[in-house]
Amino acid sequence: MRESFGALREREFRLLFTGQLISLLGDAFTSVALAFAVLSIGGATDLGIVFAAKSVPLVTFLLVGGVFADRLPRRFVMLTADVVRLGTQGGTAALVLTHNARIWELALLQALAGTATAFFNPASTGLTPMTVSPERLQQANALRGLSMSVAGLVGLGLGGTIVTLAGPGWALAVDSASYAVSAWFLAQLRLPAHISLPAQSFLSDLQDGWREFVARTWVWLIVMAASFGNLFTAIFGVLAAVVAKEHLGGAFAFTEILVGLSAGSLLGGFLSLRVHFRRPLYVGSALTAFLGVPTALLAVHAPALVVACGTFLAGTGNMVFNSLWETALQRNVAPAALSRVSAYDWFGSLAFQPVGLAVAGPLAAGLGTSATLWIASVGSVVIAGILVATPSVRAVTSHPA
């Protein structure tokens, strides 16, 4: 068990891990706070608009962020993104606390936050292998996943409590402060010198990244599947808040559902530390079928605790898959192109998420909430089945040539 956490003995990864853990803790506060800040002044469609406002620029600028993350020192890109998000979340908190928030203002600030995240995420994937020894790479990715789960579990509990007792504005203020702490830890890293790419145009950099991305069938196929999967997950995210408010008891019930997801992700992270599969993506893809379980439970208006058990299963399977997926990318893609390939991964995976956020409310109004949730549930299971049946996914091994 001690060796399962061996990556934390390495100074640079320990600093990266700690900073991201604190930042993710603040983000978990926002998961509840932003939803109920919007619902206090609008409805399900407004909630979808604000969530989509963050997702659309995130998707739009991911490819730009990937090029910058391969061209510039990745730590610098991440630091800049953290400073921007410090400002956007602080502004959101101020508007909510002073009771001056309007939907378009919240949407604009979250759009800026999404843009910053578009630069941060590809840089983060590329930076991780620079902070840990190769034999501990899967362990490092699993620990990063664990940090998300621990932060989600603790942050959602504290965030839900703060939202209930003090209001969403204070939870958003905590999220803003967490980005300052994350930036401080990033500034302490001692990293290898940045390897400059050959001088060429921005479009040439994109084309090189695209060639790396499509060179492996399993890469673009899984990314395409993830795009549809995230569309269905986005529908669940919007309608879970609405169903919780109207049928399950409000903010506490919604928090309970999200806590189940984080607890499952925590278990998935621990499993990823300990288990190694000969065909990792085949196993990981099969586990993503659990994503359809909580959506089906929500469709029948099951009690919040029962839905939380479903999100627990979904979180476990999804976290194992994510750890195996990131490790497969980092082991099979050349380091100089890794952030660009990661950007195409993020771009493709999130491409349909804004669509899901935007259409969840109108679909629920037209088809009914339960029917919309059933469509999302069945879609998630079908996607997992397609991946499991694909030979190129089964062919990926844990020890590539």
N, C-alpha and C positions, 0 to 999 in steps of 0.2 A: 504494500500500500504506500509506503514511503517513496518508493521509486516511481509510483504513478504520478507523483507531484514533483518529480526530479527536475522538470523544466523550470520550476520556480527557484531552483538553486542558481540558475544563471541570471546574473545581475540585470542584463538588458531586457530579457523577457519579463523578469519580475517587475521592473519599472513599468513596462508597457502594460502588463496585466493589471497592476494596481490602479494606474490612471484610468484604464478603460472600465474597470469594475466600478469606480466612483461615478464616472460619467454615465454608465448604464443604470446605476442606481437612480440618478436624477431623471433619466428617460422613463424609468418605470413609474415615477410619480406622475409624469405627464400623460402616460397612457390612460389614466383615469381622469386626471384633472382637465385635460383639454377637451375630452369627450363631454364632460358635464358642464364645462364653461360654455361650450357651444350650445348644448341642449337647454341651458338656462335662458338663452336669448333666441333660440330657433328650434328647428325640428330635425328629422332624419335626413332630409335633403341638404340642409345647411351643414350638418355634420359630415356628410359625404363630400360636400364642396371643400370644406376646410382640410379634410384628410387628403383629398385629391390634389389640393393646392400644394401640399408638401410633396406628394408623390410625383406629380407631373414634371417639375423641374429636376427632381432627383433622377428620373429616367432620362430627361432631355440632356442633362449635362454629364451623365456618367461617362460617355466616351471621351468627352473633353477632359474630364478628371483623370481618366486612365492614361491619356497621353501626357498630361502634366506630371502624373505620379511616376512615369518612367523617365521623363525628361529632367525633372527637378528632384532634389533630395526629398524622399518621401516623408521624412519627419517634418520638413518645412511645410509641405502641403497639408499635413494633418494638423499642425499647430495653427495655421491660418484658418482652417475650417472650424476648429474649436473656438477661436476668438469670434468668428462670425456668429456661431450658434450661441455663444454667451450673450451677444447683443440681442439676437432675435427672441430668445426665450425670456430674457430680462424685459424686453419691450412687451411681450405677450402678458407676462405677469403683471406689469404696471397697468396695462389696460384693464385687465380683469379685476385687479385689486381696487382700482378707482371707479369701477362700474361704468367705464366709458367704452367698453369693447363693442365693436360692430363686426359683423361677419366678414366684410371685405378686409378690414384691418387684420383680423386674425389670419385670414387666408394669405394675405400679403407677407406677413411675418413668417408664417410656416413655409411659404414658397422660398423665401431666402434661406431658411434653415435646411430645406430639402436640397437646394443648390449646393450649400456647403457640404452636406452629407455625400453628394455625388462626387466630390473631390476626395473626401475622407475615406470612403469605403475601398476603392481600388488601391489607394496608397497603403491602407492597413493590411490588406491581403498580401501585398508585395513586401511590406516591412517585416511581417512576422518571421519569415525564414532567415532574416538578417539578425534576429535577436536570439536564436536558439540553435543548438547543434542539430544536424540532420536526423540523427536517430531519435530525437525527441520531438520531431515535427508534428506527428499525429497527436502526441500528448499535449503539445502547446495549443493546437487547434481545439482539442477537447477542453482544455482549461479555459480557453477563450469562450467556448460555449458554456462552460460551467459559470463563468463570470456573468454571462447574460442571465442564466437561470437563477443564480443566487441573488443578483441585483433585482431581477424581476420579482422573485418570491418575497424578499424583504421590502423592496421598494413599493410593490403593489399594496402590501399590508399597511405600511406606513403612509403611503400616498392616499389610499382609500380612507384611512383614519383621518388624515389632515383635511381631505376634501369634505368629509362628513362633518368634522368639528369646526374647521376654520374656513373652508371654502377652497376652490381650486386655485386661486391666485397664489397662495403661499406655496402650494406644491410646485407650481410653475417656477417660482423664484428659486426653489431648491435646485431644480433642473438647470437653471441658468448658472448658478454657482458651481455646479459639478463640472461644467466645461472649463472653468478657470483652473480647477484642480487637475483635470486631465491634461491641460496644456502644460502645467508645471512639471508633471511627471515626464511628458514627452521631451521637454527641454533638457532633462537630465541624462538622456540616452547618449551612450558613446557607440557610434555605429561605424562600420567600414566606410571608406570613402565612396561617394556616389560615382558610379560608372556612367560616363556621358555617352549618349547615343550619337551615332554619326549625324553630321549636319544634313538635314533634309526638311521638307515642308511638313506642315501639320497633317495634310492629307496623306502623305507618304507614311507617316507614323501610324495613322489609322489603318491604312491598307496592310502594313506589315502585321499589325495586331490582328486584323481580320484573317489573314492567311494562317496565322498561328491558331486562331479560334476554330476555323473550319477544317483544319488539317486532321482533326480527330472527330469521328462521327459521334462518339458518345458524349463529347462536350456539347456540341450544338443541340443534340437531341434532348439531353437532360435540361438544358437551358430553356428550350422550347416548351417542354412539359412543365417546367417550373413556372413559366409565364402564365399558362392556363390555371395551374394550381393556385397561384397567388391571386388570380382573379376571383376564384371561388372563396379563398380565405378572406379576401377583402370584403366580400359580401357578408360573410359570417361576422367580421369585425364590426361592421356598421349595424347590422340587425341585432347582434348580441346586446349592444348598448340599448337599443330601442326596446327589445323584448324584456330586458332586465328592468328597464324603467316602467314599462306598462304592465308587466305580468309577474315579475319575480322579486320585486321589492326595492329596486332602485340601485344606487351607487354601490351599496354593500354586495348585492348579488352579482353585479358586473365585476366587481373586484374579485369575488370568490371564483368566478369563471376564469379570470385571467391568472389568478394564483394557481389554479389547477394546471394551466398551461406551463407556468414557470416551474412548478414542482415536477412535472413530467420532464421538462427540459433539464432540470437538475439531475434526475435519474439518468437521462440519456447521456449527459455529460460524463457522469461517473462510469457508465458502461463503456463509453468511448475511450476512457483512460485504460480500461482493463482488457477489452476484447479486440482481437485482430481477425479480420476475415480474409480468406484467400481471394474472394471475389467481393470486394467491399461495396461497390456500387449496386450490384445485384441485390445484396441483402438490404442496403440502405433504401433502395427504391421500393422494395416490398413493404418496408416499415412505414412509408409515407401514406399507405392506404388508411392508416389510423386517422388521418386528417378529416376523413368524412364522418367520423363517429360523432364528435360534438355538434356538428352542423345538423345531423339527423335528430339528435336529442333536443336541440333547440327548436327544431321544426315542430315537435310534438309538445312544446312548452313544458319539458321536464323540469323538475325543481333545479334550482341553481347548483345544488351540491351534486346532482346527477350529471348535469352538463359539465361541471368541473371535473368529474371523473373521466368524461370523454376528452376534455382538453388535456388531462394528464396523459392519457394514451397518445394523443396527437403530439404533445410536446416531447414525449420520450422518443417516438419514432423519428420525428423531424430533427431533433438534435443529433441523434446518431448519424442520420443521413448527412447533415451539414458538416459534421466533423470529418466524415469519410470523403465527402465531396471536395472540401477545401484541400485536404491532404493530397488527394489524387491530382488536383490541378497543380499544386506546388511541386509535386514530384515529377510531373510529366511535361511541364511548360518551362521553357528557358527563362531564367531569372530576369533578363533584360526586357522580356515581353510580358512578364507575369501580370503587371498592373493593367496593361491594355486588355489582355485576355480576361482578367477579372472584371474589367469595365464592361466588356461585351456580355459577360456572365450576368452581372448586375442589371445591365440594360435589358437584356432579353428576359431575365427572370421577373423584372418589375414592369415590363412593358404594358401588360394588361391590368396591373393592379389599380391604376387610376380609373380605368374603365369600371372595374368592380365597385370601387368606392362611389363613383358617380351614379351608377345605375342601380345600386342596391335599394335606395329609397323609391325611385320610380317603379322598379320591378315589383317591389313589395306592395306598392299602391295599386298596381295593375293586376298582378297575378295573385296577390295575397302573400303575407310573410312566410307562412309555412311552405307553400309551393315553391317560392324562391329559394328557401333553405334546402328543400329536398333536391332541387336541381344542382345546387352547389355541392351537396353531399355525394350524390351519385357521380358527378363530374370528377371529384377528387379521387374516388376509388377507381374509376375507369383509367385515369391518367397513370396511376400506380401500376395497374395491370399492363398497360402498354409498355412501360419501361421494363418491367420484369420479363416480358416476352421478347425483348429486343436483344439479338445476339451481341451487338457491339457493347452494350452495357454489361452483359454477363462476362465479356472477355477481359475487362479491366481487372488486373491483379494488384495485389498490395505491394509487389516488388517489381516495378517496371524495369525494362532493360535500360 
